[in-house]
Amino acid sequence: FRAWYRATVPLHWRKASKWIVLGFIAAFILAGQFFLRRESPLALYFYDIGQGDGFLMRTREGFDVLVDGGPTGRIVEKLGRTLPFWDKTIELMILTHPHADHAVGQLAVLKRFKVERVLATGVLHTTDEYISWLQEIKRQGIPMEIARAGSTFEISNPKHQIPNKFQITNPKLEILYPSEDFSGRRVTEGKIGEGGGLNDTSIVMRLTYGATSFLLMGDATSAVERELVHSLQFGVNSGDDSQDYELSTIDSRLRADVLKVGHHGSKYSTSREFLEVVQ
């Protein structure tokens, strides 16, 4: 067959046929990516990016919310594996607080993806990593909002929505903490090996989709956990030193199907009492 092919088909057609075959293969792969990629209405990807936090919320319509980014640029590789190759936009980027193990990866994302909006606390912090993060946002002219308890965001973009009669509602992100405005304020860090400081300015969020809920604690410590229970009247302290709560009085907004533990597993977060409240 090879001898017949070379004798029958002119050389220029043989060269063209190779490109035609490659084109069909590429088109087949692209079609598979575009039409056969079946995504859930809402997906959360918690990335293994070392000591720190970095995770992505993504809807079927392609609305992406990146929360934190870890201590290196490794999260860029993770996003490249998660997102379709044509999607280079992060609709909302949230920095829970400006520690380097949350902010450095976001700086790498800012340089590789188009970020449309940023949510942060605005607390003052003078490390090189955080200043570079702020400078890059300013250079690109990205709008930044200050997170305050009570604010809500719909995780959707009407322009990109795909009609879905089975979709109950759009995913909703509610800010539970901080309850005060930290923008422009300096916070004293705790001693090394202790909790508190900037960790206790960390954004705490609740994500709901239908009957499914996620509680995302950032680096909040047990002090913030107690404040959430008391200030939002989700529970009543029993008055003794154990810090127990009367579960009968707990509001359902602190209960969750999925809990992203505070401070990525630190001993200063996720107290037993708080877990009883979250259930």
Residue, then its C-alpha position, 0 to 999 in steps of 0.5 A: f500500500r505504501a508503494w502504491y500511495r507514493a506512486t499514485v498521490p503527488l508529494h504536495w498532496r501527501k504533505a497536505s494530507k498529514w495536516i488534514v489528518l492532524g486537523f481532524i484529530a485536533a478538531f475531535i479533541l476540541a469537540g470532546q472538550f467542549f461538548l462531552r465535558r460534563e460538569s456539576p452545577l457546582a463543584l469545589y476543588f480543594y487543592d494540595i498546594g503545601q502549607g496554606d489554603g487554596f480552593l476553587m468554586r466553579t459552576r457549570e456555567g463557568f463562573d469561577v471563584l478562587v479563595d486564597g492561593g497557597p504559599t507558592g505559584r503551584i496553584v496555577e498548575k492546579l487551575g490549569r488542570t481543573l479549568p477547560f483550556w479556553d477559560k482563563t477568567i476568574e470571576l471573583m478572587i477572595l483573599t481571606h487574609p494577607h498571610a503569605d501562605h494564602a496570598v503568594g499563589q494569588l499573585a501568580v494567578l493574577k499574572r496568568f489569568k484575567v481576574e474580574r473582581v477581588l474581595a478582601t478585608g483591606v487590613l494593613h500588612t506590610t510584607d513584600e508578598y502582600i504589597s506585591w499583591l496589592q500593586e498587581i491589583k492596582r496595576q490591572g485596575i481590578p475592582m476590590e470590595i471589602a468583606r463585611a458580615g451580611s454581604t451576599f454574592e450570587i455565584s453566577n453570571p447571567k450572560h453565561q448561564i445555560p438554561n437548566k429547568f432542574q436548577i433550583t437556584n444559583p449558588k449563594l455565598e454569604i459572608l459571616y465574618p468579619s463583623e467589623d471593618f478592618s480596611g486600613r487598620r493594622v492588627t498586632e500579630g500574636k507570638i509565633g506558635e500562638g493563634g490570633g492576630l491577622n488570622d482573626t481578621s480572616i473572612v468566614m463564608r457560608l456557601t449554599y446550593g439547594a439543600t447543600s451547604f459549605l462552611l469555609m473558615g479561612d484561618a479563623t481561630s477558636a476565638v472567632e468561632r466563639e464570636l460567631v456563635h455568640s454575636l450571631q445568636f446561633g447558640v447560648n453559652s452554658g455559663d461554665d468554663s467548658q464553653d458548651y452551647e445549648l444546641s436547641t437554640i442554634d440557628s441552622r446557618l452555622r450548620a453545614d454539610v461540608l466544613k473547611v476547617g479553620h487555619h488548615g488544621s491548626k490546634y487553635s481552630t475547630s474546637r469541639e464546641f464549634l463542631e457540635v454547633v456545625q454538626 
